[in-house]
Amino acid sequence: MRREARNEHRPMARLAAGLALLWILPLAPPAGAAPGLDPRTVAAMPLQELLDLPVNVASLAAESFVDAPSSVTVFTRQDIRNLGARTIEELLNYVPGMQAVRTASRSTYAVGARGRNSAQLSNDILFLLNGQRLNDDFSGAALLFNRHLATGNVQQVEVVRGPVSALYGSNAFLGVVNIVTSVELREGQVAIGSHDGREASLAVSGGDERYHASLFLSGQRDTGEAFADPTNPGTSTRDPNRAWNLYATFETGALRVDARHASFDADEFYLFRITPANPINRYDADDSSLRASYKLVHDDAADLVLSGGVRRIDNSALAEPLGAATMTALNAAGLTTGTAPFLGGSVVELTEWQLALDGSRRWGERHRLFGGVEFRHTKFDKLLNQNNYESVDLVNAVILRQPGTIAFYGDVIETGAFGPDGESREVFGAYVQDKIRLHDDLDATLGARLDHYSDFGSTVTPRAALVYTASADTTLKLMYGEAFRAPTVLELDTVNSPASVGNPTLEPERIRTTELAWLQEFGRTHFTLTGYYSNLRRPIIRVPVGGDDPRLTSANGPSIDLSGVELELHSDITRALSLRGAYAHSLQLATDPQTMPRNTAALIINHRHGPLNTNLALTYRDRVQTGTRTPEWLPSAWVANLNLRYALSGMTLLGGIYNLTDQDGGDFTQTEIPGGTPRRGRSFRLGLEFGF
């Protein structure tokens, strides 16, 4: 697929060359560290500090990723800044075995792992924000209502490769992404870029011995790139995006309160997987939450935390799936009184309440016991269609070819429910885990969790791990875990949809995974080599309804085996030059279609020269298939990004070139778009970061 107006990017090649020259020029050191900024703002974190960096996602205890009873990848604040990563989704392509690609469903991302990408909604991976789940019980996903997750206030990102349902319940299936924010920032950033891009963020914090408060605001927008639309030859489309984020924290004594609001909206481009690109298409999503936690007990021997909160999601989507010509033909056939294009969409409003009690206690010198209970109540306030024709009539008359006519309303109104409108789902979970020091150089982790869902019953997921420290430089891990993914309301209860039908008999999909990992340090180099084998039972797949109904439904399919090897490398070649690499090869992966590449790789080269930090990042994927009814092979692809940071007194200049070599081509999508979802071409970003 070729992009329009390719000549507008040619000056970027000259800009790249000019910026690269700065790397080799003798530069003076900065006059001083910027107030409010990390004094190492232009440096990558040294290897030893990275190895000792505490993470919590793998076992709910602060530990290094070397000691964690899971395969863990960590991105620090310096990593994120040096990469110029503006969203969490961008980071995931640098994780071994993971791939995040833009889909045709309103610029969201499909995130797959270890040889499987189940759906555009990425509901096989659990996303957490400071340990709290972003996945919702409507779609099972985090990225449907949260898109372009901001990185401006992120302290680190912890990624578990593999199942952790024994701690987190549903969706911790192929991986877990925990986003940890900072409450100590005092800085701002402004940037401009291609496609009339505008970005701004501000973080403030302060307090005294009685309280501490922080506030983060960010916004970004662009007008999108022009693409030739292969679904409608001779026409073009754009992919504009707008996103806003607010995060506020207040702490006093043992009490912490977090408030969050994220908003995303977009126009045109593709929507609903089956809908052509059209200027009518629009998508709006708001996700707001308020959460409080109180430390009932906090000392050297025990912790006990009570937490609770409420979350509200509001979403509206509208598209033009059928044009005026089609509706005029239906009018001529006597099936409707209207001739205007059919406008169809949805309104989703849900409220989730959550209450949890989590604790840990040390027993002697060899045991640390963790346990907790959780209750979630989700009320589906609105799951409605919005149309200018009656969608139920359209499905009956056009899809199912039943006798009757299609009511025409003229204006777009909210019509019949497409799901369990006004109903609710309750989830109860309880877990226990013991971290055991078997010997001075051998640790064990044993745990299990019970989850009960009001609409399909209970499930139990165990885990076990042995971590053996063979020497100061060598660690071996043997890990076993099980996980499940609960069927979503979309999969269970969808009705009156022109594309999908729910299956109320659907059962959870389950996975059993065994991993063996070798972690080795050689001087300034550290690598992790992991081999895994997973058996996925009753996987939830998309299949035709059958008979005279051409729509798709969800069903439990036959078992799938997934296996492969993953390699992760960190190396401080010199004090100024560091490398970070990732490679994954799938020996067995999901096919029909093959939506995950057999091979993926990433390489990050970071160089510091005085006040200038240069970061070149490359990602590679093997060929994949796109589409569902008529799968098409997409060729392998390399994408390179170049980012520079130049430290001045009190501020840092930013420069970035993305898709440096202007790679054409698309990425996997479950929509029948020839060539896959189009990839944006070469683009640039210039900005200023300042502290106060």
C-alpha positions as CSV (number, residue, x, y, z in Angstrom):
1,M,0.0,0.0,0.0
2,R,1.5,3.3,-1.0
3,R,1.0,6.5,0.9
4,E,-0.1,9.8,-0.7
5,A,2.1,12.9,-0.7
6,R,5.4,11.0,-0.1
7,N,7.5,14.0,-1.2
8,E,6.6,15.9,1.9
9,H,8.9,13.5,3.9
10,R,12.0,13.9,1.8
11,P,13.4,16.9,3.7
12,M,13.5,14.6,6.8
13,A,16.3,12.6,5.4
14,R,18.4,15.8,5.3
15,L,17.3,16.7,8.8
16,A,18.3,13.2,10.0
17,A,21.8,13.7,8.5
18,G,22.2,17.1,10.1
19,L,21.1,15.9,13.5
20,A,23.4,12.9,13.2
21,L,26.4,15.3,12.7
22,L,25.9,16.6,16.2
23,W,26.8,13.2,17.5
24,I,30.4,13.5,16.3
25,L,31.0,17.2,17.1
26,P,33.0,18.0,20.2
27,L,30.4,19.3,22.6
28,A,30.8,21.1,25.9
29,P,29.1,19.6,29.1
30,P,25.9,21.1,30.2
31,A,26.1,24.1,32.5
32,G,24.1,22.4,35.2
33,A,21.4,19.8,35.8
34,A,17.9,21.0,35.1
35,P,15.9,21.6,38.3
36,G,13.1,19.1,38.7
37,L,14.7,16.7,36.2
38,D,16.6,13.5,36.8
39,P,20.3,14.6,36.6
40,R,21.0,11.6,34.4
41,T,18.4,12.8,32.0
42,V,20.6,12.2,29.0
43,A,22.1,8.9,30.2
44,A,20.8,5.4,30.1
45,M,20.7,3.6,33.4
46,P,23.9,1.7,34.1
47,L,23.6,-2.1,33.9
48,Q,24.2,-2.7,37.6
49,E,21.5,-0.3,38.6
50,L,19.1,-1.9,36.2
51,L,19.8,-5.4,37.6
52,D,19.1,-4.1,41.1
53,L,16.0,-2.1,40.2
54,P,13.0,-3.3,42.3
55,V,9.9,-4.5,40.5
56,N,6.6,-5.7,42.1
57,V,4.6,-7.1,39.3
58,A,5.8,-10.8,39.4
59,S,5.1,-11.6,43.1
60,L,3.7,-8.4,44.8
61,A,7.1,-8.0,46.6
62,A,9.9,-5.6,45.7
63,E,12.6,-7.6,44.0
64,S,15.0,-7.4,41.1
65,F,13.9,-8.9,37.8
66,V,16.8,-11.3,38.2
67,D,15.2,-12.7,41.4
68,A,11.6,-12.5,40.3
69,P,9.7,-15.9,39.9
70,S,8.7,-14.9,36.3
71,S,10.3,-13.8,33.0
72,V,10.3,-10.0,33.4
73,T,11.3,-7.1,31.2
74,V,11.7,-3.6,32.7
75,F,11.8,-0.1,31.1
76,T,13.0,2.7,33.2
77,R,12.1,6.4,32.9
78,Q,15.4,7.0,31.2
79,D,14.7,4.2,28.7
80,I,11.3,5.7,27.9
81,R,12.7,9.2,27.4
82,N,15.7,8.1,25.3
83,L,13.5,6.0,23.1
84,G,11.1,9.0,22.6
85,A,8.2,6.6,23.3
86,R,5.1,8.7,23.7
87,T,2.8,5.8,24.5
88,I,3.1,2.5,26.4
89,E,2.0,0.6,23.3
90,E,5.2,1.7,21.5
91,L,7.4,0.1,24.2
92,L,6.0,-3.4,23.8
93,N,7.7,-4.0,20.5
94,Y,11.0,-4.0,22.4
95,V,9.8,-6.9,24.7
96,P,11.0,-10.4,23.6
97,G,8.1,-12.3,22.0
98,M,5.6,-9.4,22.1
99,Q,4.3,-7.3,19.2
100,A,2.0,-4.3,19.3
101,V,0.6,-3.2,15.9
102,R,-1.9,-0.7,14.9
103,T,-5.2,-2.2,13.8
104,A,-8.1,-1.0,11.6
105,S,-10.4,-0.7,14.6
106,R,-10.1,3.0,15.3
107,S,-6.4,3.2,15.7
108,T,-6.2,0.9,18.6
109,Y,-3.3,-1.6,19.1
110,A,-3.3,-5.4,18.8
111,V,-0.8,-6.7,21.3
112,G,0.2,-10.3,20.9
113,A,2.7,-12.5,22.8
114,R,4.4,-15.8,22.4
115,G,2.9,-16.8,19.1
116,R,-0.7,-15.7,19.6
117,N,-2.7,-12.6,18.9
118,S,-6.2,-13.5,19.8
119,A,-8.1,-10.3,18.8
120,Q,-7.7,-6.7,18.1
121,L,-8.8,-6.0,21.7
122,S,-5.7,-7.7,23.1
123,N,-7.6,-9.2,26.0
124,D,-5.1,-12.0,26.6
125,I,-2.7,-9.5,28.2
126,L,-3.5,-7.8,31.5
127,F,-2.7,-4.1,31.8
128,L,-2.2,-2.6,35.3
129,L,-1.8,1.0,36.4
130,N,0.1,1.1,39.7
131,G,-1.2,-2.5,40.3
132,Q,-4.8,-1.8,39.4
133,R,-6.4,-3.4,36.3
134,L,-7.3,-1.4,33.2
135,N,-9.0,-4.3,31.5
136,D,-12.7,-4.0,31.7
137,D,-15.4,-6.7,32.0
138,F,-17.2,-5.6,28.8
139,S,-14.4,-6.2,26.3
140,G,-11.9,-8.0,28.5
141,A,-9.3,-5.5,27.2
142,A,-7.5,-2.4,28.3
143,L,-6.9,-0.9,24.9
144,L,-10.4,-0.5,23.7
145,F,-11.2,2.5,25.9
146,N,-7.6,3.4,26.8
147,R,-5.6,4.3,23.7
148,H,-2.3,6.0,23.4
149,L,-1.5,5.4,27.1
150,A,0.7,8.4,28.0
151,T,4.3,8.0,29.3
152,G,4.9,11.5,30.6
153,N,4.5,10.6,34.3
154,V,5.7,7.0,34.1
155,Q,8.5,6.0,36.4
156,Q,8.9,2.5,35.0
157,V,7.0,-0.2,33.0
158,E,7.2,-3.8,34.2
159,V,6.3,-6.6,31.8
160,V,5.8,-10.2,32.7
161,R,6.0,-12.7,29.9
162,G,3.8,-15.6,30.7
163,P,0.8,-16.3,32.9
164,V,0.2,-14.8,36.3
165,S,-3.6,-15.5,36.9
166,A,-2.5,-16.9,40.3
167,L,-2.1,-13.3,41.5
168,Y,-4.3,-11.2,39.1
169,G,-7.1,-13.5,37.9
170,S,-8.5,-13.2,34.4
171,N,-6.6,-11.8,31.4
172,A,-3.1,-12.4,33.0
173,F,-2.9,-15.0,30.3
174,L,0.0,-14.4,27.9
175,G,1.5,-11.5,29.9
176,V,1.1,-8.6,32.3
177,V,2.0,-5.0,31.8
178,N,2.3,-2.9,35.0
179,I,2.6,0.9,34.5
180,V,4.2,2.6,37.6
181,T,3.7,6.4,37.8
182,S,5.8,8.9,39.6
183,V,4.4,11.3,42.2
184,E,7.7,13.4,42.6
185,L,7.8,15.2,39.2
186,R,8.0,18.9,38.6
187,E,8.5,19.4,34.9
188,G,6.8,20.2,31.6
189,Q,7.1,19.3,27.9
190,V,5.9,20.8,24.6
191,A,6.5,19.4,21.2
192,I,5.4,19.7,17.6
193,G,5.6,17.2,14.8
194,S,4.4,15.9,11.4
195,H,0.7,16.1,10.4
196,D,0.3,19.2,12.5
197,G,1.1,17.3,15.6
198,R,0.9,19.1,19.0
199,E,1.9,17.7,22.4
200,A,2.1,19.2,25.8
201,S,2.4,17.9,29.4
202,L,2.8,19.3,32.9
203,A,3.7,17.5,36.1
204,V,3.6,19.3,39.5
205,S,4.1,18.0,43.0
206,G,4.6,19.2,46.5
207,G,3.7,19.0,50.2
208,D,5.1,18.9,53.7
209,E,5.4,16.4,56.5
210,R,1.6,16.1,56.7
211,Y,0.7,15.5,53.1
212,H,2.0,15.1,49.5
213,A,0.1,15.9,46.3
214,S,0.9,15.5,42.6
215,L,-0.9,16.4,39.4
216,F,-0.1,15.3,35.8
217,L,-1.8,16.7,32.7
218,S,-1.1,15.8,29.1
219,G,-2.6,16.2,25.7
220,Q,-1.7,15.3,22.1
221,R,-3.3,15.7,18.7
222,D,-2.6,15.5,15.0
223,T,-4.5,15.7,11.8
224,G,-3.4,12.3,10.6
225,E,-1.6,11.1,7.5
226,A,-3.2,10.7,4.1
227,F,-3.5,7.1,2.8
228,A,-4.9,5.7,-0.4
229,D,-7.9,3.6,0.7
230,P,-7.7,0.1,-0.9
231,T,-11.2,-0.7,0.2
232,N,-12.5,2.1,-2.1
233,P,-10.1,2.6,-5.0
234,G,-9.6,6.2,-6.1
235,T,-10.3,7.6,-2.6
236,S,-8.1,8.5,0.4
237,T,-8.5,8.6,4.1
238,R,-6.7,10.0,7.1
239,D,-6.0,8.8,10.7
240,P,-6.3,11.8,13.1
241,N,-6.0,11.2,16.8
242,R,-6.6,13.3,19.9
243,A,-5.8,12.1,23.5
244,W,-5.9,13.7,26.9
245,N,-4.8,12.4,30.3
246,L,-5.1,13.6,33.9
247,Y,-3.7,11.8,36.9
248,A,-3.8,13.2,40.5
249,T,-2.5,11.7,43.7
250,F,-3.0,12.9,47.3
251,E,-1.3,11.2,50.3
252,T,-1.6,11.9,54.0
253,G,-0.4,9.4,56.6
254,A,-1.6,5.9,55.7
255,L,-4.2,7.2,53.2
256,R,-3.6,7.6,49.4
257,V,-6.2,8.8,46.9
258,D,-5.7,8.5,43.1
259,A,-7.9,10.1,40.5
260,R,-7.6,9.5,36.8
261,H,-9.3,10.6,33.6
262,A,-8.3,9.5,30.1
263,S,-10.0,10.7,26.9
264,F,-9.5,9.6,23.3
265,D,-11.3,10.6,20.1
266,A,-10.7,10.1,16.5
267,D,-12.4,10.6,13.1
268,E,-12.4,9.1,9.7
269,F,-10.0,6.1,9.0
270,Y,-11.5,2.6,9.6
271,L,-13.9,1.5,12.3
272,F,-15.7,-1.7,13.6
273,R,-13.3,-3.9,11.6
274,I,-15.8,-4.2,8.7
275,T,-16.6,-0.6,8.0
276,P,-14.7,1.2,5.2
277,A,-12.8,4.4,5.9
278,N,-15.2,7.4,5.8
279,P,-15.3,11.0,7.0
280,I,-18.5,10.1,8.9
281,N,-16.6,7.6,11.1
282,R,-15.9,8.8,14.6
283,Y,-14.9,7.3,17.9
284,D,-15.0,8.8,21.4
285,A,-14.0,7.2,24.7
286,D,-13.6,8.5,28.3
287,D,-12.3,6.4,31.2
288,S,-12.4,8.0,34.7
289,S,-11.6,6.5,38.0
290,L,-11.3,7.3,41.7
291,R,-9.4,5.0,44.1
292,A,-8.4,5.1,47.7
293,S,-6.1,2.9,49.7
294,Y,-5.4,2.8,53.4
295,K,-2.5,1.0,55.1
296,L,-4.1,-0.8,58.1
297,V,-0.8,-2.4,59.1
298,H,2.7,-1.4,57.8
299,D,5.8,-2.6,59.6
300,D,8.8,-4.9,59.1
301,A,6.8,-8.0,59.7
302,A,3.5,-7.4,58.0
303,D,1.5,-5.2,55.6
304,L,-2.3,-5.0,55.3
305,V,-3.9,-2.6,52.8
306,L,-7.6,-1.9,52.3
307,S,-8.5,-0.4,48.9
308,G,-11.6,0.5,46.9
309,G,-12.7,2.6,44.1
310,V,-15.1,3.4,41.3
311,R,-14.5,3.5,37.5
312,R,-16.7,5.0,34.8
313,I,-16.4,4.3,31.1
314,D,-18.3,6.3,28.4
315,N,-17.9,5.4,24.7
316,S,-19.7,6.4,21.5
317,A,-18.9,5.2,18.0
318,L,-20.6,5.9,14.7
319,A,-19.7,4.9,11.2
320,E,-21.2,4.6,7.7
321,P,-21.1,0.9,6.8
322,L,-23.6,1.2,3.9
323,G,-23.7,4.0,1.4
324,A,-26.6,5.9,-0.2
325,A,-26.5,3.6,-3.3
326,T,-27.1,0.5,-1.2
327,M,-29.9,2.1,0.8
328,T,-31.5,3.5,-2.4
329,A,-31.5,-0.1,-3.8
330,L,-33.2,-1.4,-0.7
331,N,-35.7,1.5,-1.0
332,A,-36.4,0.5,-4.6
333,A,-37.0,-3.1,-3.4
334,G,-39.6,-1.8,-0.9
335,L,-37.5,-2.7,2.2
336,T,-37.2,0.8,3.6
337,T,-38.6,4.3,3.1
338,G,-35.1,5.9,3.4
339,T,-32.4,6.5,0.8
340,A,-29.8,8.2,3.0
341,P,-26.6,6.3,3.9
342,F,-27.0,3.8,6.8
343,L,-25.2,5.3,9.9
344,G,-24.6,2.7,12.6
345,G,-22.7,2.6,15.9
346,S,-22.9,1.9,19.5
347,V,-23.1,3.6,22.9
348,V,-21.3,1.9,25.8
349,E,-21.6,3.2,29.4
350,L,-20.5,1.1,32.4
351,T,-19.7,1.6,36.0
352,E,-17.3,-0.7,38.0
353,W,-17.0,-0.8,41.8
354,Q,-14.0,-2.6,43.3
355,L,-13.1,-3.4,46.9
356,A,-9.9,-5.4,47.9
357,L,-7.9,-6.4,51.0
358,D,-4.3,-7.4,50.4
359,G,-1.6,-8.3,52.9
360,S,1.7,-10.0,53.5
361,R,3.4,-11.4,56.6
362,R,6.9,-12.8,57.3
363,W,7.0,-16.1,59.1
364,G,10.5,-16.6,60.5
365,E,13.4,-16.1,58.2
366,R,12.3,-18.4,55.4
367,H,8.7,-17.6,54.6
368,R,6.8,-14.5,53.3
369,L,3.1,-15.2,52.9
370,F,0.9,-13.1,50.7
371,G,-2.9,-13.2,50.5
372,G,-5.9,-11.1,49.5
373,V,-9.5,-11.0,48.5
374,E,-11.2,-8.8,45.8
375,F,-14.7,-8.0,44.8
376,R,-15.7,-6.3,41.5
377,H,-19.2,-5.3,40.5
378,T,-19.7,-4.0,36.9
379,K,-23.0,-2.5,35.9
380,F,-23.6,-2.2,32.1
381,D,-25.6,1.0,32.2
382,K,-26.0,1.3,28.4
383,L,-25.1,-1.2,25.7
384,L,-27.2,0.3,22.9
385,N,-27.1,0.7,19.1
386,Q,-27.3,4.2,17.6
387,N,-28.6,4.3,14.1
388,N,-30.6,6.3,11.6
389,Y,-32.3,3.0,10.5
390,E,-33.5,0.3,12.9
391,S,-30.5,-2.1,13.2
392,V,-32.6,-5.0,14.3
393,D,-34.7,-4.6,11.1
394,L,-31.5,-4.3,9.0
395,V,-30.1,-7.6,10.5
396,N,-33.3,-9.4,9.9
397,A,-34.0,-8.1,6.4
398,V,-30.5,-7.9,4.9
399,I,-28.3,-10.3,6.9
400,L,-30.9,-13.0,7.7
401,R,-33.1,-12.3,4.7
402,Q,-36.3,-12.6,6.7
403,P,-39.5,-10.9,5.5
404,G,-40.2,-7.3,6.8
405,T,-39.1,-3.7,6.3
406,I,-36.3,-1.5,7.8
407,A,-37.6,1.4,9.8
408,F,-36.0,4.8,8.8
409,Y,-35.7,7.4,11.6
410,G,-34.0,10.2,9.7
411,D,-31.8,11.3,12.6
412,V,-29.3,9.0,14.5
413,I,-31.0,7.8,17.6
414,E,-30.3,5.2,20.3
415,T,-32.1,2.0,19.4
416,G,-32.2,-1.6,20.6
417,A,-29.6,-3.1,22.9
418,F,-26.7,-5.1,21.5
419,G,-25.8,-6.6,24.8
420,P,-27.2,-7.1,28.4
421,D,-28.2,-3.4,28.8
422,G,-28.8,-2.6,32.4
423,E,-27.5,-5.9,33.7
424,S,-24.3,-6.6,35.8
425,R,-21.4,-9.0,36.4
426,E,-19.9,-9.7,39.8
427,V,-16.4,-11.2,40.3
428,F,-15.0,-12.5,43.5
429,G,-11.3,-13.5,43.8
430,A,-9.1,-14.8,46.6
431,Y,-5.4,-15.6,46.4
432,V,-2.6,-16.9,48.6
433,Q,1.1,-17.2,47.8
434,D,4.2,-18.2,49.8
435,K,7.8,-17.1,49.0
436,I,10.1,-19.7,50.6
437,R,13.8,-19.5,51.2
438,L,14.7,-23.2,50.8
439,H,18.4,-22.5,51.0
440,D,20.7,-19.5,50.8
441,D,20.8,-19.8,47.0
442,L,17.4,-21.4,46.3
443,D,14.0,-19.7,46.6
444,A,10.6,-21.2,45.8
445,T,7.3,-19.5,45.1
446,L,3.9,-21.4,45.5
447,G,0.6,-19.8,45.0
448,A,-3.0,-20.2,43.8
449,R,-6.1,-18.1,43.2
450,L,-9.8,-18.8,43.1
451,D,-12.1,-16.6,40.9
452,H,-15.9,-16.8,40.8
453,Y,-17.9,-15.1,38.1
454,S,-21.6,-14.6,38.5
455,D,-22.3,-15.5,34.8
456,F,-20.2,-18.7,34.3
457,G,-18.9,-20.0,37.6
458,S,-15.5,-20.6,39.3
459,T,-11.9,-21.4,38.3
460,V,-8.7,-22.1,40.2
461,T,-5.2,-21.1,38.8
462,P,-2.0,-22.3,40.5
463,R,1.7,-21.3,40.1
464,A,5.1,-22.5,41.2
465,A,8.7,-21.4,40.6
466,L,12.2,-22.2,41.7
467,V,14.9,-19.6,41.5
468,Y,18.5,-20.9,41.9
469,T,21.4,-18.5,42.3
470,A,24.3,-20.6,41.0
471,S,26.8,-17.8,41.5
472,A,27.0,-14.1,41.7
473,D,26.7,-14.0,37.9
474,T,24.4,-16.9,37.1
475,T,20.7,-17.5,37.9
476,L,18.5,-20.3,36.8
477,K,14.7,-20.3,37.0
478,L,12.1,-23.1,36.6
479,M,8.6,-21.8,36.4
480,Y,5.1,-23.2,36.0
481,G,1.9,-21.3,35.8
482,E,-1.7,-21.6,34.8
483,A,-4.1,-18.8,33.7
484,F,-7.5,-18.2,32.3
485,R,-9.4,-15.6,30.4
486,A,-13.0,-15.1,31.2
487,P,-15.4,-14.8,28.2
488,T,-16.4,-11.2,27.7
489,V,-19.9,-9.7,27.6
490,L,-19.2,-9.0,23.9
491,E,-18.4,-12.7,23.3
492,L,-21.3,-14.0,25.4
493,D,-24.2,-11.7,24.8
494,T,-23.9,-9.7,21.6
495,V,-27.2,-9.5,19.7
496,N,-28.6,-7.2,16.9
497,S,-25.2,-6.7,15.4
498,P,-24.5,-6.9,11.6
499,A,-21.1,-8.5,12.3
500,S,-21.3,-10.6,15.4
501,V,-23.5,-13.0,17.4
502,G,-22.9,-13.8,21.1
503,N,-22.4,-17.4,22.4
504,P,-23.9,-17.8,25.9
505,T,-22.4,-21.3,26.3
506,L,-18.8,-20.0,25.9
507,E,-16.3,-21.3,28.5
508,P,-13.1,-19.6,29.7
509,E,-10.0,-20.3,27.8
510,R,-7.1,-21.7,29.9
511,I,-3.4,-22.1,29.5
512,R,-0.6,-24.1,31.2
513,T,2.9,-22.8,30.8
514,T,6.3,-24.2,31.8
515,E,9.4,-22.0,31.4
516,L,13.1,-22.5,32.0
517,A,15.3,-19.3,32.1
518,W,19.0,-18.8,32.3
519,L,20.3,-15.4,33.4
520,Q,24.0,-14.7,33.0
521,E,26.2,-11.7,33.6
522,F,29.6,-11.3,31.8
523,G,31.3,-8.1,33.0
524,R,29.2,-5.3,31.5
525,T,26.9,-7.6,29.7
526,H,23.8,-9.4,30.9
527,F,21.5,-11.7,29.0
528,T,18.4,-13.8,29.7
529,L,17.6,-16.9,27.6
530,T,14.1,-18.3,28.2
531,G,12.5,-21.4,26.7
532,Y,8.7,-21.9,27.2
533,Y,6.0,-24.5,26.3
534,S,2.3,-23.7,26.7
535,N,-0.8,-25.7,26.1
536,L,-3.8,-23.6,25.4
537,R,-7.1,-25.4,26.2
538,R,-10.5,-24.4,24.8
539,P,-9.1,-21.3,23.1
540,I,-11.8,-18.7,22.2
541,I,-11.8,-18.3,18.5
542,R,-14.0,-16.6,15.9
543,V,-16.0,-18.9,13.6
544,P,-19.0,-18.4,11.2
545,V,-22.4,-18.8,12.7
546,G,-23.4,-21.1,9.9
547,G,-26.5,-21.8,8.0
548,D,-28.0,-18.7,6.3
549,D,-26.3,-16.4,8.8
550,P,-22.9,-15.1,7.5
551,R,-22.0,-13.4,10.7
552,L,-19.2,-14.5,13.1
553,T,-19.5,-15.8,16.7
554,S,-17.1,-16.9,19.4
555,A,-16.5,-20.6,20.2
556,N,-14.1,-22.8,22.2
557,G,-11.7,-24.3,19.7
558,P,-9.3,-27.3,19.9
559,S,-6.2,-27.1,22.0
560,I,-3.1,-25.2,20.7
561,D,0.5,-25.8,21.6
562,L,2.8,-22.7,21.8
563,S,6.5,-23.0,22.3
564,G,9.6,-20.9,21.6
565,V,12.8,-19.2,22.9
566,E,13.3,-15.6,23.9
567,L,16.6,-13.8,24.3
568,E,17.1,-10.4,26.0
569,L,20.4,-8.6,26.2
570,H,21.7,-5.5,28.1
571,S,25.3,-4.4,27.5
572,D,27.3,-1.3,28.6
573,I,30.0,-1.4,26.0
574,T,31.5,1.8,27.3
575,R,30.4,4.4,29.8
576,A,28.8,6.3,26.9
577,L,27.6,3.5,24.7
578,S,25.0,0.8,25.6
579,L,23.1,-1.8,23.7
580,R,19.8,-3.4,24.4
581,G,18.5,-6.3,22.3
582,A,15.6,-8.7,22.1
583,Y,14.9,-11.7,19.9
584,A,12.1,-14.3,20.0
585,H,11.6,-17.4,17.8
586,S,8.3,-19.3,18.0
587,L,8.7,-23.1,17.4
588,Q,4.9,-23.6,17.7
589,L,2.5,-20.7,17.2
590,A,-1.2,-20.1,16.5
591,T,-2.2,-20.3,12.8
592,D,-5.4,-20.0,10.7
593,P,-4.5,-17.3,10.2
594,Q,-0.9,-16.8,11.5
595,T,-1.3,-13.3,13.0
596,M,1.9,-13.4,14.9
597,P,5.4,-13.6,13.2
598,R,7.6,-16.6,13.8
599,N,10.5,-14.3,14.4
600,T,10.7,-10.9,16.1
601,A,13.8,-8.8,17.0
602,A,14.6,-5.4,18.4
603,L,17.9,-3.5,18.9
604,I,18.4,-0.2,20.9
605,I,21.7,1.6,20.5
606,N,22.1,4.4,23.0
607,H,25.1,6.8,22.9
608,R,25.9,9.7,25.2
609,H,28.4,12.4,24.1
610,G,28.5,15.3,26.5
611,P,25.0,16.8,26.7
612,L,23.8,14.9,23.6
613,N,22.1,11.6,23.9
614,T,21.5,9.7,20.6
615,N,19.2,6.7,20.5
616,L,18.7,4.5,17.5
617,A,16.0,1.8,17.9
618,L,15.1,-0.9,15.4
619,T,12.3,-3.5,15.4
620,Y,11.8,-6.4,13.1
621,R,9.0,-8.8,12.5
622,D,8.8,-11.9,10.2
623,R,6.0,-12.2,7.7
624,V,2.4,-12.6,9.1
625,Q,-1.1,-13.1,7.7
626,T,-3.8,-10.5,7.8
627,G,-7.6,-10.9,7.3
628,T,-9.9,-13.6,8.4
629,R,-12.0,-14.9,5.5
630,T,-9.3,-14.7,2.9
631,P,-5.9,-14.4,4.8
632,E,-3.1,-12.6,3.0
633,W,0.6,-12.8,3.7
634,L,2.3,-9.6,4.6
635,P,6.1,-9.4,4.0
636,S,8.6,-9.1,6.8
637,A,9.4,-5.5,7.9
638,W,12.1,-3.4,9.7
639,V,11.2,-0.1,11.3
640,A,13.8,2.3,12.7
641,N,13.4,5.4,15.0
642,L,16.0,8.0,15.8
643,N,15.7,10.2,18.9
644,L,18.1,12.8,20.3
645,R,18.1,14.7,23.6
646,Y,20.4,17.7,24.1
647,A,20.7,19.0,27.6
648,L,21.0,22.8,28.2
649,S,20.9,24.7,31.5
650,G,17.4,24.1,32.9
651,M,16.0,22.4,29.9
652,T,16.4,19.6,27.3
653,L,15.9,19.9,23.5
654,L,14.2,16.9,21.9
655,G,14.3,15.6,18.3
656,G,12.9,12.5,16.8
657,I,12.4,10.8,13.4
658,Y,10.1,7.9,13.3
659,N,10.0,5.2,10.6
660,L,13.4,6.6,9.6
661,T,13.6,4.7,6.3
662,D,10.0,5.4,5.4
663,Q,9.0,1.8,5.2
664,D,5.8,1.2,3.3
665,G,3.4,-1.7,4.0
666,G,0.9,-2.6,6.6
667,D,0.4,-4.6,9.7
668,F,-1.9,-7.4,10.7
669,T,-5.6,-6.7,11.0
670,Q,-8.7,-8.8,11.3
671,T,-10.4,-6.5,8.7
672,E,-10.2,-7.5,5.0
673,I,-8.0,-4.5,4.1
674,P,-5.6,-5.4,1.2
675,G,-2.1,-5.0,2.5
676,G,-3.1,-4.8,6.1
677,T,-3.6,-1.7,8.2
678,P,-1.4,1.1,6.7
679,R,1.6,2.1,8.6
680,R,2.4,5.8,9.0
681,G,5.5,6.9,7.0
682,R,8.5,8.9,8.1
683,S,7.5,11.6,10.6
684,F,9.4,14.0,12.9
685,R,9.0,15.5,16.3
686,L,10.7,18.5,17.9
687,G,10.2,19.5,21.5
688,L,11.4,21.1,24.7
689,E,11.5,19.6,28.2
690,F,12.0,21.8,31.2
691,G,12.0,21.5,35.0
692,F,11.1,23.9,37.7
